[in-house]
Amino acid sequence: MNTAEIPDEKPTIHKKATLTLNEFPMDTLIHIQSFMDPMDILALRQCSKMLVSATLHRTVWLNALRRVCAAHEVSLLTYPMENMSLAELQHAATSPARFIAQISKDRTTDDPNSGVLYASFPTSVTQVSRRRLISNPYPLVSIVLPISPSQLLVQPTKDHNGFRILTLCPSIMNNMVDVTVYEIYPAADQPTFKQIANHRIFSSSVKVYALTADRFTYYCNFLLTTWDFVENASATVHVYQLLMSITVSRTAVIGQHEDGIVVVEIPPLHPTGTPAAEVVVEPISPLPMFSHVHDAFADFADLYTMQADWYTSPDIPLVLDIFGRLVDGWNAYARCVVKKVPGGDPDLPSALPVLMGISRVPPETFDAEFYGRLHSAGTHLMRTWPTDTSVMINAATIPTRRQIEFESKTGLLWSLPRETDQFMYDLDPTTGRFIAWTAPTEIRVLDFLLPKV
C-alpha cells in the first residue's frame, strides 16, 4: 500500500466539559447533602437559588435528623418523623449545633486564675415549654422476670429503631447473678421482649461493670471478664488491684483503684463455655501510665467518664476526666482521650489515655459526683453542676486527630426562681431542653431553643 495515498488527518482536540454545582441533577445534590452537617446544609442556601431549592427537600432533613440521632445515640422513635413538617425536621436536626452556639456566646470576662471562660445568659432565653411530658402513661408491653433485678441497663439497637435491655438478677441463696439481654422494638405491630443472650456469674455481688456496644464487662473477685453477648464469646483477665470503677474501650479497660488507675488489655475472646474461654489471662506488667497526670495533683479524688450504657456509637470518643486537687490548692480535672497505640508493642496495651489538658473548676467541692455526668453534644462535651442559686454548664471541644487539646468555656445555664433546700434537674443537649424539679409539686420544663411556630 502506498503511504503517499493516505490523507493527512489533524488530531482531534477534546475539550474538558465543565459542570457547575448548579448544573448537577437534583438527585445528586440531595445525595451530596446526606454526607453534610446540618448547619453546612443551611450554609448552602447562601450560594444560589438552585441550591436553596435543593436544601428544601424533605428527604434532605429526614436524612440529617437520622444522622444526628445516630451520632448522639438518640433512638429514632424519639421523633415522629413521618408526621413532622419540614420546619420541625430542620429545627430538630440543627438543635445540637445551635445549642452549642447559644451557650458559647455572650462572653463577659476572662478569669486568668481559673483558666476557663465565664459567660452568662439572660433569663429570657429560658421559657416554659408547652409540650406534653407524657404521651402514653400505659405500659406498652411487659415481661415477668424470675428474680427481681438489681440493675437495668439500656442501649439502642444498631438500627436505632429498638432497645436492648440488660438485666442483672442476683440470687444470694445460690451465690450467682444471671445476666440476660432482651431486645424490643416498640414500633412493631406486636412488640415483645425477645431474649437474645444469657450469662451466669458465679458470685452474688457484682458491683463494678460497664455496658458497651455488644459487650458487657464486669469485675469481681479480682477477675475482669468481657462478654460479647452477640457472639456469645468471653475472656477473663486476672487483676491484682481492687477496682472501684471501670471504663471500657474496644481493646482495653481502664480501672480505678484506691491508689490510682490501671490499664488492662482485653485478650482475644473465645466461645463462652469452652476451655479457652475459661483460661484466666495474666495482665501485662503494670506501668506508670498516668504519672504525667498524677504528678499534677496533690490529691487524687476520682475518675469520671462520659461512658454510659446508652453511648455506644464508635463516633463518640472515649473521654476520661480525672478529678483532684492541684499542688497550688485549686480543684481541677485532667481530661484524657483514649487513643490506639501504634506499632503493636507487646509490652503495652493497644489503647492508652492521652492527656488533652487540665481545667480548673470552682473550689466549692472536691467531690467529682457534684459535677454530674458528661453529655455528648456533637462537636462538644458538656458537664453541668448546681450551686446554691443556679446551674452552671461547661462546654469543651471534642478532640480530633489534628487538635488534641480542648477549649473549655463555663457559663450560667439557669437561675433558681426561689430559694430551695434541694432540687434535681436534667439536661438534653440534643434538643436544648432542661427539666428541673424545684418543689414537691412543681416541675419546670425549659426550652432554650424554641421551635418555629
Sequence and secondary structure as in RCSB ss.txt:
>XXXX:A:sequence
MNTAEIPDEKPTIHKKATLTLNEFPMDTLIHIQSFMDPMDILALRQCSKMLVSATLHRTVWLNALRRVCAAHEVS
LLTYPMENMSLAELQHAATSPARFIAQISKDRTTDDPNSGVLYASFPTSVTQVSRRRLISNPYPLVSIVLPISPS
QLLVQPTKDHNGFRILTLCPSIMNNMVDVTVYEIYPAADQPTFKQIANHRIFSSSVKVYALTADRFTYYCNFLLT
TWDFVENASATVHVYQLLMSITVSRTAVIGQHEDGIVVVEIPPLHPTGTPAAEVVVEPISPLPMFSHVHDAFADF
ADLYTMQADWYTSPDIPLVLDIFGRLVDGWNAYARCVVKKVPGGDPDLPSALPVLMGISRVPPETFDAEFYGRLH
SAGTHLMRTWPTDTSVMINAATIPTRRQIEFESKTGLLWSLPRETDQFMYDLDPTTGRFIAWTAPTEIRVLDFLL
PKV
>XXXX:A:secstr
  GGGS              GGGS HHHHHHHHTTS HHHHHHHTTT HHHHHHHT HHHHHHHHHHHHHHTT  
GGGS GGG  HHHHHHHHHHHHHHHHHHHSSEEEE TTT SEEE   GGG EE  S S S  S S     SS  S
EEEEEE TTSSSEEEEEEEEETTTTEEEEEEEEE TTSSS   EEEEEEEES S   EEEEETTEEEEEETTEEE
EEETTTTEEEEEE  S EEEEEE SSEEEEEETTEEEEEE    EETTSHHHH EE       TTHHHHTTEEEE
EEEEES  TT   TTS  EEEEEEEETTS EEEEEEEEEE TT  TTS SEEEEEEEEEE  TT   GGGG   E
EETTEEEEEEE SSEEEEEEEE   SS  S  EEEEEEEE SS  S  EEEEETTTTEEEEEEETTEEEEEESS 
   
